């Protein structure tokens, strides 16, 4: 792989260090990541433009290094690779405040994207998983046992989200990420290969869910954010809908069904289920300090 980097980029690293999906190396005091890229290469121009704009605003995200021919990717043995330069010390953990600040750092950028409403995306994913689970025999008994509960949560989220999109007039698109909160370092937050462009509360909801389920979440983070940032009513309804949607569970379902994880990874999710209902209830009442949003009767009744 050294020869590939030498030939495509005219960089001559002394040593390569293996990572999960590529290599890292150092040249002249800079650290680089040479990573596989499985996405649509036509998206790389937008990602490079966004990362360059952020960098020039002194937000030191990783930036793309083009090949000697000016391309943003190199094809090696049938796989596409991109080269990123790391521009800061990114090993520290980020907070919800950091996430939100980053989301809005290019709020005036014209993303010019046609984003599919979440309830349609979720419906498609749930239908596919429901059909897959129905076709199982005695495989994955734990997954089959608890699936109806999370299916019910998803159906609540889909219905709630649909109401937002039927009335939407003030939803904002910002920079978001594939799954904030799973990897909690700035190395993830500032990696343009993790960027996605979506409605502004996507990252906030995913951060809360993943931090609460798999790590620990301090409720004061969401209190502080809602006090300091003026969200629209539609955005806060969308936030609540996404908090109800159990993406953390469906992500694990996919890994289990693909044989990459054992069912035991669900134990932590199950243990946190009642506590997570408590959290949803608390966030519902917090949001209602700012806007009156529709109730989820079974959830609110449980705590009344």
Rosetta blueprint (number, residue, H / E / L):
1 X L
2 X H
3 X H
4 X H
5 X H
6 X H
7 X H
8 X H
9 X H
10 X L
11 X L
12 X L
13 X L
14 X L
15 X L
16 X L
17 X E
18 X E
19 X E
20 X L
21 X L
22 X E
23 X E
24 X E
25 X E
26 X E
27 X E
28 X L
29 X L
30 X E
31 X E
32 X E
33 X E
34 X E
35 X E
36 X E
37 X L
38 X L
39 X L
40 X L
41 X H
42 X H
43 X H
44 X H
45 X H
46 X H
47 X H
48 X H
49 X H
50 X H
51 X H
52 X H
53 X H
54 X H
55 X H
56 X H
57 X L
58 X L
59 X L
60 X L
61 X L
62 X L
63 X E
64 X E
65 X L
66 X L
67 X L
68 X L
69 X L
70 X L
71 X L
72 X L
73 X L
74 X E
75 X E
76 X E
77 X L
78 X L
79 X E
80 X E
81 X E
82 X E
83 X E
84 X E
85 X E
86 X E
87 X L
88 X L
89 X L
90 X L
91 X L
92 X L
93 X E
94 X L
95 X L
96 X H
97 X H
98 X H
99 X H
100 X H
101 X H
102 X H
103 X H
104 X L
105 X L
106 X L
107 X L
108 X L
109 X L
110 X L
111 X L
112 X L
113 X L
114 X L
115 X L
116 X L
117 X L
118 X H
119 X H
120 X H
121 X H
122 X H
123 X H
124 X H
125 X H
126 X H
127 X H
128 X H
129 X H
130 X H
131 X H
132 X H
133 X H
134 X H
135 X L
136 X L
137 X L
138 X L
139 X L
140 X L
141 X H
142 X H
143 X H
144 X H
145 X H
146 X H
147 X H
148 X H
149 X H
150 X H
151 X H
152 X H
153 X H
154 X H
155 X H
156 X H
157 X H
158 X H
159 X H
160 X H
161 X H
162 X H
163 X H
164 X H
165 X H
166 X H
167 X H
168 X L
169 X L
170 X L
171 X L
172 X L
173 X E
174 X E
175 X E
176 X E
177 X E
178 X L
179 X L
180 X E
181 X L
182 X L
183 X E
184 X L
185 X E
186 X H
187 X H
188 X H
189 X H
190 X L
191 X L
192 X H
193 X H
194 X H
195 X E
196 X E
197 X E
198 X E
199 X E
200 X L
201 X L
202 X H
203 X H
204 X H
205 X H
206 X H
207 X H
208 X H
209 X H
210 X H
211 X H
212 X H
213 X H
214 X H
215 X L
216 X L
217 X L
218 X L
219 X H
220 X H
221 X H
222 X H
223 X H
224 X H
225 X H
226 X H
227 X H
228 X H
229 X L
230 X L
231 X L
232 X L
233 X H
234 X H
235 X H
236 X H
237 X H
238 X H
239 X H
240 X H
241 X H
242 X H
243 X H
244 X H
245 X L
246 X L
247 X H
248 X H
249 X H
250 X H
251 X H
252 X H
253 X H
254 X H
255 X H
256 X H
257 X H
258 X L
259 X L
260 X L
261 X L
262 X L
263 X H
264 X H
265 X H
266 X H
267 X H
268 X H
269 X H
270 X H
271 X H
272 X L
273 X H
274 X H
275 X H
276 X H
277 X H
278 X H
279 X H
280 X H
281 X H
282 X H
283 X H
284 X H
285 X H
286 X H
287 X H
288 X L
289 X L
290 X L
291 X L
292 X L
293 X L
294 X L
295 X L
296 X L
297 X H
298 X H
299 X H
300 X H
301 X H
302 X H
303 X H
304 X L
